[in-house]
Amino acid sequence: MKWLDSYPKEVKVFLVASLINSAGSSLIWPLVSMYVFDELHRSMGDAGIAILVQSLGGIFGQVLGGALYHRIGAKKLIVGSLTMNALGLLALPFTSGHWIAFVIMMGFIGFFNVVSVPAIQAFVGFRFADRRGELFNIIYVANNIGVALGTGLSGVLADFSYQLSFVMNGITSAVFAGFFWSYLSRVDREEGEVQLNKSLKKRTEEIPARLLFRDTRLYLFVGLGSLFLWFGNSIWNTGVSPYIIEQGLPKTMYGLLWTLNGVLIFAAQPIIFWLKRLYARHASAQMTWAGGFYLVAYIVMLGTQNYTGMIFAMVLATLGEMLIAPAVPAFLSVHGGRGAPFYIGLVGGIGAAGRVMGPYIMGRLYDGGGLPPTLWLAAGVAVLSILFFVLHSGLNRSRCEEDAFETTT
């Protein structure tokens, strides 16, 4: 990874804005299960329903965000969705006494929180096409420095006020919307409405969605692998978090796990660079290795079932996350062409289906048998994710050879 000094000022400002937004976002998402279980005094199954509705909104948001990129433009899509997300978060504290209203608002937030994701990733991929593989990784690191900061505060804020977490998240989302409005307005004034990279015209022929759907080997199996990976990752919210509460441990210990996650994403970059250089030279291989790290993490927790084991498991899961998070948008940006926003949104939507099913099913399993059955299920779906990533790699062998160098820089 090249030094940040080699990037233009607009990239550095974007990274700072992303860091602030991710810090705000991380104040709420680890706390949803705790809030429902601890503050609203409902079961983990109910917590799973709230997260399920939020994730359903996320599926539609991911797919719609990618499909609308070329239709309404990056500025309207990104700024509009971030603004609506901020309004939803600021309204959330007023729904805490009404369960149905709270669940509906979670769906609203889930939808608008991710509509901007494929648009931002596509914008970065098009505007900085010559260094997008590296830049996706740097943005990911910056976002997770924000996560480390936010989650470090999440447990403290939970002890003080859950509602304050929602409000602070809404404020940071509004600030991020303001940043993009200012930034993209300046780009529009100076260069015209930039949708693709600078060498392309603003208006080109739209590719029908039915034609984009046909290239199943590009998106389908990476999408299914992501689905099972994120299904298993639900263990942290609907297995680990209630376990920590029931063991009488301070809520801050759950926040510390995610702080460790954020710190490692920054500090363990040399390890990931080494892995990419020697063993995972292309994006598809990085996805497969990611599934392996998650599987071993769940096995460690199964064997220990204590906080020390959870710390070690978080280290392993974080290494997996560091491999897959930049690899998916980088692969789709390189090989999706003009359809890259559509494919990024589609794969994100398929993966989000795992976030829909995971919390509800694992919540029910936890209510019935505690932590062990949820860990067995997480390990099983991790195996499935590895199989789909291996299949994706085999079907895209020629594409993988093309991007081997870019994804290791």
N, C-alpha and C positions, 0 to 999 in steps of 0.2 A: 504494500500500500504506500503510495507516494505521500510526501509531506503535504499537509493542508495548505502550506504557503504557495503551492503551485496552482491553486485554484483561484478563479476570479472572486471579487468581493461579493457578488450576488450569491455564490455558493455558500460562502461563510455566513452571510446573513440568514440564508435559508436554513442552514444547520442550527443556528442559534434559535430561530423561531420554532423549528421542529423539536428541539430539546425542551423548550418551555412548554409546548403543547403536550408532549409525551409525559412530562412531569405532572401536568394537571390531570391527564387521562388516567395515569396510574394511581391517582388518589381514590378512584371509584372502583375500577374493575376488580381488584383483589378483595374488595369489601362487600360486594353484593351478597354473597352467600352469608357472610357474617351478619350483615344488616338484617336480612330476612330471618335468620336463625336466632340472633341475639336481641335485636331491637324490636322486631315485629312478632317475635315468639311463635314462629311457624316452623314446620318441619323442613328437613333438608330436601324432601321431595318438592315442597313448595318453592324452595330456593331454586331448585332445578327448573321448575316451570318458569320462574321469572327470567332465568338465564336463557332458557329455551326460546321464550318469546323475543328476548333481546337478540338472540342469534338468528332467529327467523328473519327479523328485520334486517340483520346483517347480510343474509343471503341475498335478499332482494336488492339491498343497497349496493352490494358488490357488483352484481350482474348489471343492474341499471346504470351504475356509475360508469362502467366500461362501455356500455352500449351508447350512452349519451355523449361521450367525449367529443366526437366529431360533429354531433348534431347541434349542440348548444354552446360548445366552446369551453375551454378550461376555466376561464375566469368565472363565468356564471355558475358552473357546476361546483367548483371548489369553494368559492366564497359563499354561495347560497347554502350548500349543505353544512358547512361549518357554522354558519349563523343559526340555522335551524337546530343544529345539535346543541349550541349554546343555550338557546331558548328552552329546549327540553330539559337540560340539566338544571337550569335555574328554577324551573317549575317543579322539578322532582320532589323537593322537600314538602311541597304542599299536598302531595298525594299519599304521604306515609300513613295517614289514617284510613285510607280507602284502598283495600287490596287490589280490586279490579283496576282502579285508576292507576295504581302504581305499576301493575303488570303492563297495561296499555302504554304507559309512558316509557317503560323499558324497551318496548318494541319500537316506539318512535325514535328513541335515542339510538338504539341499535342500528336502525335504518340510516339515519343521517350521519352517524358517526363514521360510517364506512363508505358512503357514496363518494366521498372525496379521495379515498385511498387509491383506486385504480387510476383516477385522473391525475393525481400527483405523481404516481409512479410512471405513468405514460409520458407526462410532461417532461419529467427528468430524463427518461430514456430517449425521447426525441430531441430535446434541446441540447443534451450533452452526450450525443451518440458515441463519440470517440472514446469516452471514458466512463460509460454508464455502468459497466460491471464493477469497477472500483468505487464509483460514486454511490451505488446502491448499498455497498457495504459500509461506507463512511456514514451515510444517512442512518443506517440501521444502528451503528455504534452510537451516534449522537442521540437518537431516540432513546436508546437504552441507558445512556447516562441520565437522561431525564427520568426514566423509569426508576433508576436507582435512587435518585433524589426524592421522587414522589412516593415510592413505596416505603422509603425510610420514614416518611411522615404519616403514612396511611394508618399504621397501627396506633400512633400517638393521637391522630385526629379521631380515630374510632373510639378511643377511650374518652375523648372530650366531646365530640359531636360528629355523627355521621353526616348530618345535614350540611355542615360546614365543608365537608369533602365534596359534596355535590355542587355547592355554590362555587368553590374554587375551581373545580373542573370546568364549569360553565364559563367562568371568567377567562380562563386560559384558552378555551375554544374560541371565544369571541375575539381575543387578542390575535390568535392565529388567523382568523377570518380577515381581520383588519390588515394583517401583514400581507396576505395574498392579494387583497383588493388593491393595496398600494403598489405592490411589486408587479402584478400583472397589468395594472393600468399603465405603469411606466413602460413596460415591455410593449404594450399595444401602441403607445404614443411613438416610441422610438423605432419599432420594427414592423408594426402591423400586428394583427391578431395571430400570434405564433401558436400553431397547433402541432406542427412537426418540426424537424430540424430546419435550420436556416436555408438549406439548399432546395427545399421543396416549396411549391406554391401553396397558398392558403387553401384554395379549393381544388380538390381532386375528386374523381369519381368515387362515390360511396360503394363499398363492397357489401353486398347483401349478406345478412346474418346466416342465411341458409348455406351459403358457400363457405363461410368461416367455420361452421359446425362440422363440415365434412372432414377437416384435417384432424381426426380424432387422435392420431398418434402424437400430435403436438400437445394436446391439453388434457385428454381424458384420463390417462393413467397417472399423470402427475397430480391431477385433481383428486382422483380416488386415493392416492397415497397420502395426500395432504388431509383428506377427510378423516382417514383412520388415525393419522398422527395427532390431529387436533382433538379427535374423540378421546384418545388416551390422555392427552394433556389436561383434560377436564379434571383429572384426579387431584390436581392441586387445589381447585376451588371446592369440589364436592366430595373430597376424601380427606385431604391433609388439613384444610382449614377447620372443619368441625371436629376432627380428631384432636387438634391442638386445644380447642375450647373445652372439649370433654375431659382432656387430661389435666385441666386446670392451669395450663400454661398461659402466660401473658399474651395478649393479642399481638404485642410488638414482636414476638418471636416468629409469627407468621410473616409480618412485614419484613423482618430481617432476612428471611429466605429469598424474598424478591429483591431486596437490596443486594444480596450476594449475587443474584442473577445479573443485575445491572452492572455491578462492579466487574464481574468476570467478563462480560461482553466487551468491556474496554480493556481489561488487564490481560485477558487470554488471547488477544489477537495474534501474538507470535505463534501460539500453539496451532491456531486455525490456519495461519499462513503456512506453517510446516506441513500440516495435514494435506492442504491443497496442493502443495508443491510435490509431495511424494506419493500420495495415495488417492487424492480426489481432485484430479486436474480439471475436470469439467463439471458443469452444474448438476447433471444427472447423478454423477457419482457422489457429489456432496449431499444430495437428497438421500441416497441410500445409506451413507454413513450416518446421517442425522437420525434416521429410523433406528439404526443400531445403537446409538448412544441413548436414545429414549428407552429402548427395550432394556438395556443394562440398568438404567436408572430405576425402572420399576422392579426389576429383580432384586436390586439392592434393598429397596424399601420393603419388599416382601420378606427378605431374609432378616431384617433388623427390626422394623416397626417401632423405631424410636426416633427422637429428634436428630441424633447424630447421623443416623442412616439417611434421614431426609436431607441433611446438609450435603452429604456425599452425592445423593441422588440428584439434588439440584445442580451440583457441579456438572455431572454427566449430561443432564437434560439441557443445560445451558450450552454446552459444546454442540449438542445436536441442533439447538435453535440457531446458533451462530452460523452453522453450515447451511441450513435450509432457508432461512429468512431472506438473504440476498439472492440466493441461487434461483428461486422461482421467478421473480420479476425480471432478473437478468436474462434467463433463458428465453422467456416469452418476449421480451423486448427485442432481443437479437433476432429471433426466428419468426416472430409474429408479423413483422412488416407493419403496414398501415393498420392491420387488425390487432396490433399489440394491446391497445386499451381494452378491446373486447375480450381478448384471451385472458388478460390479467384479471378483469372483473369476473369472467366465467370461472376460472380456476379458483379465485378467491371465494366465489359463491359455493362451489362444490366443497371446498375445504371447510367453509363455514357450516355446512350441514353437519360436520362432525362436532362442531361446537353446540349445535342444536341438540343432537341426540345424546352426546356425552353427559352433560350436567344432569339431565332428567333421569337417564338410566342409572348413572352412578349414584345420584341422590337416593333413588329408591333402593339400590343395593346397600348403600351405607345405612339407611334406616333399618334395613332388615338384618344386616350382618356385620356392620362396622367396616373397618378399613380393609381387611384381607380380600373380600370378594371384589372390591373396586380395583385393587391392585392386580388381581388375576386377570380381570377384564382388560385393564390398561396394557398389560403385557401381551395379551392375545391380539389386540388390535394393532399393537406396534409391529408384530410379526407380519400382519397383513399389509401394513404400510410399506415395509421393506420389500415385500414381494411385488407390489405395484410399482415401486420406484425402480426395481431391477428390470421389470418388464418395459417401463418407459425408456430406460437407458438402452435396452436392446433394440427397441423399435426406432430410436433416434440416434443410432450409432454414428452416422455420418455428420449429423448436426452437432453431436457432442465433440467430435474431433475438431470441428470448426471453432468452437468457443472455448476449447481447453486452455488456450493461452490467456484469453481475456479475463476469465473468471479466477485466475490465479495471480493477477497483478494487484 
